[in-house]
Amino acid sequence: MSAISELSHLKQKGPVTPEQRAARRKEQSHDNKAAYLFLLPWLVGLFLFTLGPILASLYLSLTDYSLIQAPNFLGLDNYERMLTDGRLHQSLKVTLIYVGVGVPMQLALALAVAVLLNKGMRGLAFYRSVFYLPSMLGGSVAIALLWRQIFGTTGLVNQVLQFFGIDATTGYVSDPDYALWTLILLNVWTFGSPMVIFLAGLRQIPSMYYEAAALDGAGRLSQFARVTMPLLSPIIFFNLVLQIINAFQSFTQAFVVSNGTGGPSDSTLFYTLYLYEQGFARFDMGYASAMAWLLLLIIATFTAVNFLLAKYWVFYDD
């Protein structure tokens, strides 16, 4: 019911007649139908392109579907196969290292830069845009190719080291000891998105808290630890959950840098890369679907643990 119609009904004096009630119900029904009509395209898209594929993948995870033949029901065989799949275990190890090291480093750098930009320096908009730019480009194929070149045998990193007299000939992206770390650095480099969120959170902290802390004799580090961090903890929590989810789903960088192999020696075999290999290189869509559901379970577990632990370190200013 529209606001004008509602207001006109409120202004009426005396009891509401049955005819008026019927008119109200008719008008409300018309409004509801219009609302559902506007929602219909979104609902169709949701069922066809989101819920439908999700439910289909759940069924396919219980089959031997291979894109070229009809699926045969296997029960939990695909999930049991994961227990003895050495490359899957390697992909989990690589992904957990990537998440466990890359996400904290990225958030620490993002917070440090946000604190510096929050000092009221000149050209804030320019620096904010410059630091945010890698977040827009970091997931692209072009940047991944550039990254592979920079850390190659004759890349920029070795050229800089040689300029300072260091005999550097290591191809970092082709060395199992360094390849994963180049991808972690690429992830850290794309710190712009959490930085912008941190900066917005810092600007919402009232200055009176810092003034009160200064009157109590607190120094800069003490103010940061006792004022900034507690008041910023909801923002830190939000960024932490978001970046963990994004890191678990990383694919493009590892695919391009390793030429789609996860090499050298499976040192960059991300879980999503191995999932892609099973589904679109080996056409084992049943096993790939089971892997996708395992990834969902892993991400959900990490997210649930973060929410459970949040009550111990996340503080809300009520």
C-alpha positions in Angstrom: 0.0 0.0 0.0 1.4 3.4 -0.9 2.2 6.0 1.7 -0.3 8.5 0.4 -3.1 5.9 0.4 -2.1 4.8 3.9 -2.2 8.4 5.1 -5.6 9.0 3.6 -7.0 6.0 5.4 -5.5 7.2 8.7 -7.2 10.6 8.3 -10.6 9.0 7.8 -12.9 9.3 10.8 -15.3 6.6 12.1 -15.2 2.8 11.8 -13.8 1.2 8.6 -16.6 -0.3 6.5 -16.4 -3.8 4.9 -16.1 -2.1 1.5 -13.1 -0.1 2.6 -11.4 -3.2 4.0 -12.0 -5.0 0.6 -10.5 -2.0 -1.2 -7.4 -2.0 1.0 -6.9 -5.8 0.5 -7.2 -5.4 -3.2 -4.7 -2.5 -3.3 -2.3 -4.4 -1.1 -2.6 -7.5 -3.3 -1.8 -5.4 -6.4 1.3 -4.0 -4.7 2.5 -7.5 -3.7 2.0 -8.8 -7.3 4.0 -5.8 -8.6 6.8 -6.6 -6.1 7.0 -10.3 -7.1 7.0 -9.3 -10.8 10.0 -7.1 -10.3 11.7 -9.9 -8.3 11.0 -12.6 -10.9 14.1 -12.0 -13.1 16.4 -12.2 -10.1 14.6 -15.3 -8.8 14.9 -17.1 -12.2 18.6 -16.3 -12.4 19.1 -17.5 -8.8 17.5 -20.9 -9.4 19.0 -21.4 -12.9 22.5 -20.1 -12.4 23.2 -20.5 -8.7 21.0 -23.0 -6.8 20.6 -25.3 -9.8 24.3 -25.8 -10.4 25.0 -26.2 -6.7 22.4 -28.9 -6.3 23.6 -30.5 -9.6 27.2 -30.6 -8.4 26.1 -32.3 -5.1 24.5 -35.1 -7.1 27.5 -35.3 -9.6 29.9 -35.6 -6.6 28.2 -39.0 -6.0 28.8 -40.2 -9.6 31.6 -40.9 -12.1 30.4 -38.2 -14.5 33.1 -37.4 -17.1 31.4 -34.9 -19.5 31.4 -37.5 -22.3 29.2 -40.2 -20.7 26.1 -40.4 -18.6 26.8 -40.4 -14.8 26.8 -43.6 -12.9 26.0 -43.5 -9.2 29.0 -44.3 -7.0 27.9 -43.3 -3.5 30.7 -41.9 -1.4 33.5 -43.4 -3.6 34.8 -40.0 -4.7 35.0 -38.8 -1.1 36.8 -41.9 -0.1 39.2 -41.4 -2.9 40.3 -38.1 -1.4 41.7 -39.9 1.6 44.4 -41.6 -0.5 45.0 -38.9 -3.2 48.5 -37.7 -2.6 48.3 -34.7 -5.0 45.1 -33.5 -3.3 46.9 -33.6 0.0 49.8 -31.6 -1.6 47.3 -29.1 -3.0 45.7 -28.7 0.5 49.2 -28.2 2.0 50.1 -25.5 -0.6 46.8 -23.7 -0.2 47.0 -23.7 3.6 50.5 -22.2 3.5 49.3 -19.6 1.0 46.4 -18.7 3.2 48.2 -18.9 6.5 51.2 -16.8 5.5 49.8 -14.6 2.8 46.6 -13.3 4.5 48.2 -12.1 7.7 51.1 -10.4 5.8 48.6 -8.7 3.4 46.4 -7.5 6.3 49.4 -6.2 8.3 50.7 -4.2 5.3 47.2 -2.9 4.5 46.8 -1.8 8.1 50.2 -0.1 8.2 49.6 1.8 5.0 46.1 2.8 6.2 47.5 4.2 9.5 50.0 6.2 7.5 47.4 7.6 5.1 45.2 8.5 8.1 47.7 11.0 9.3 46.1 13.7 7.1 48.9 13.8 4.5 48.6 15.8 1.3 47.5 14.1 -1.8 45.5 11.5 0.2 43.2 10.7 -2.8 46.1 10.1 -5.1 48.0 7.8 -2.7 44.8 5.9 -1.9 44.2 5.3 -5.7 47.8 4.3 -6.3 47.7 1.7 -3.4 44.3 0.4 -4.4 45.2 -0.1 -8.1 47.0 -3.5 -7.5 43.8 -4.9 -6.0 42.1 -4.2 -9.3 44.9 -5.7 -11.4 46.3 -8.4 -9.2 43.9 -11.1 -10.3 44.4 -10.5 -14.0 46.3 -12.7 -16.4 48.4 -9.8 -17.6 49.8 -9.1 -14.1 50.4 -12.9 -13.5 52.4 -13.0 -16.7 54.3 -9.9 -15.7 55.0 -11.4 -12.3 56.4 -14.6 -13.9 58.7 -12.4 -16.0 59.9 -10.3 -13.0 60.8 -13.4 -11.0 62.3 -15.3 -14.0 65.9 -16.1 -14.5 66.6 -12.9 -16.4 63.8 -11.0 -14.6 63.8 -7.6 -12.9 64.6 -9.1 -9.4 67.8 -10.7 -10.6 68.8 -7.7 -12.6 68.5 -5.5 -9.5 70.5 -8.0 -7.4 73.2 -8.1 -10.1 73.3 -4.3 -10.2 74.4 -4.5 -6.6 77.1 -7.1 -7.3 75.1 -10.2 -6.3 75.5 -13.1 -8.6 71.8 -13.9 -8.9 70.7 -16.4 -11.6 67.9 -18.2 -9.8 64.6 -18.5 -11.7 62.3 -18.0 -8.7 59.1 -19.2 -10.4 60.8 -22.3 -11.6 62.4 -23.2 -8.3 60.3 -25.4 -5.9 61.8 -23.6 -2.9 60.7 -20.1 -4.1 57.8 -20.5 -6.5 55.1 -20.5 -3.8 56.6 -17.5 -2.1 56.4 -15.4 -5.4 52.6 -16.1 -5.4 52.4 -15.1 -1.7 54.2 -11.8 -2.6 51.7 -11.3 -5.4 48.8 -11.7 -2.9 50.4 -9.4 -0.4 51.0 -6.8 -3.2 47.2 -6.6 -3.7 46.6 -5.1 -0.3 44.6 -2.1 -1.6 41.1 -3.5 -1.0 41.5 -4.2 2.8 43.6 -1.0 3.1 40.6 1.1 1.9 38.4 -0.6 4.4 40.9 -0.1 7.2 41.2 3.6 6.3 37.4 4.0 6.4 37.3 2.3 9.8 40.2 4.5 11.1 38.3 7.7 10.1 35.3 6.6 12.2 37.3 6.4 15.4 36.5 9.6 17.4 39.6 11.7 18.3 38.4 12.1 21.9 39.6 8.6 22.6 43.1 9.5 21.6 43.0 12.8 23.5 41.9 10.9 26.7 44.6 8.3 26.2 47.2 11.1 25.8 46.1 12.8 29.0 46.6 9.5 30.7 50.2 9.5 29.5 49.8 6.9 26.7 52.3 7.1 23.9 51.7 6.5 20.2 52.3 2.7 20.4 50.1 2.5 23.6 47.3 4.4 21.9 47.5 2.1 18.8 47.4 -1.0 21.0 44.7 0.2 23.5 42.6 2.5 21.3 43.0 1.8 17.6 43.2 -2.0 17.6 40.1 -2.6 19.9 38.0 -0.1 18.1 39.2 -1.3 14.7 38.7 -5.0 15.6 35.3 -5.4 13.8 37.0 -4.1 10.6 40.0 -6.4 11.1 37.6 -9.3 11.6 35.7 -8.5 8.4 38.8 -8.2 6.4 40.2 -11.4 7.8 37.1 -13.5 7.0 36.9 -11.9 3.5 40.5 -12.4 2.6 40.6 -16.0 3.9 37.7 -16.8 1.6 39.3 -15.1 -1.3 42.7 -16.8 -0.7 41.2 -20.2 -0.7 39.6 -19.5 -4.1 42.8 -18.2 -5.7 43.3 -19.7 -9.1 44.5 -17.4 -11.9 47.9 -16.5 -10.5 48.9 -20.1 -9.9 47.5 -21.2 -13.3 49.4 -18.5 -15.3 52.7 -18.6 -13.3 52.9 -22.4 -13.4 51.5 -22.7 -17.0 48.6 -24.6 -15.6 50.7 -27.5 -14.1 51.1 -26.4 -10.5 54.8 -26.8 -10.8 57.6 -27.0 -10.3 57.2 -30.3 -8.4 53.6 -29.3 -7.4 55.0 -26.5 -5.3 52.2 -24.1 -6.6 49.5 -26.7 -6.9 46.6 -24.7 -5.4 43.5 -26.7 -4.5 41.5 -24.8 -7.1 44.1 -25.6 -9.7 44.0 -29.3 -8.9 40.2 -29.1 -9.0 40.3 -27.5 -12.4 42.8 -30.2 -13.6 40.4 -33.0 -12.5 37.3 -31.4 -14.0 38.5 -29.8 -17.3 41.8 -31.6 -18.1 40.9 -35.1 -17.0 37.1 -34.6 -17.5 36.5 -36.3 -14.1 33.7 -34.0 -13.2 32.3 -36.3 -10.5 35.6 -36.1 -8.5 35.9 -32.4 -9.2 32.4 -31.8 -7.8 33.3 -33.7 -4.7 36.4 -31.6 -4.4 34.3 -28.4 -4.7 32.1 -29.6 -1.8 35.2 -30.3 0.3 36.5 -26.8 -0.5 33.1 -25.4 0.6 33.3 -27.4 3.8 36.9 -26.1 4.5 35.9 -22.5 3.9 32.8 -22.9 6.1 34.9 -24.4 8.9 37.5 -21.6 8.8 34.7 -19.0 8.8 32.8 -20.7 11.7 36.0 -20.9 13.7 36.7 -17.2 13.1 33.2 -16.3 14.3 33.5 -18.5 17.4 36.9 -16.9 18.3 35.6 -13.4 17.5 34.0 -13.0 20.9 37.5 -13.1 22.5 39.1 -10.3 20.5 36.4 -8.3 18.6 34.9 -5.4 20.4 31.9 -3.4 19.4 31.4 0.2 20.5 27.7 0.0 21.5 
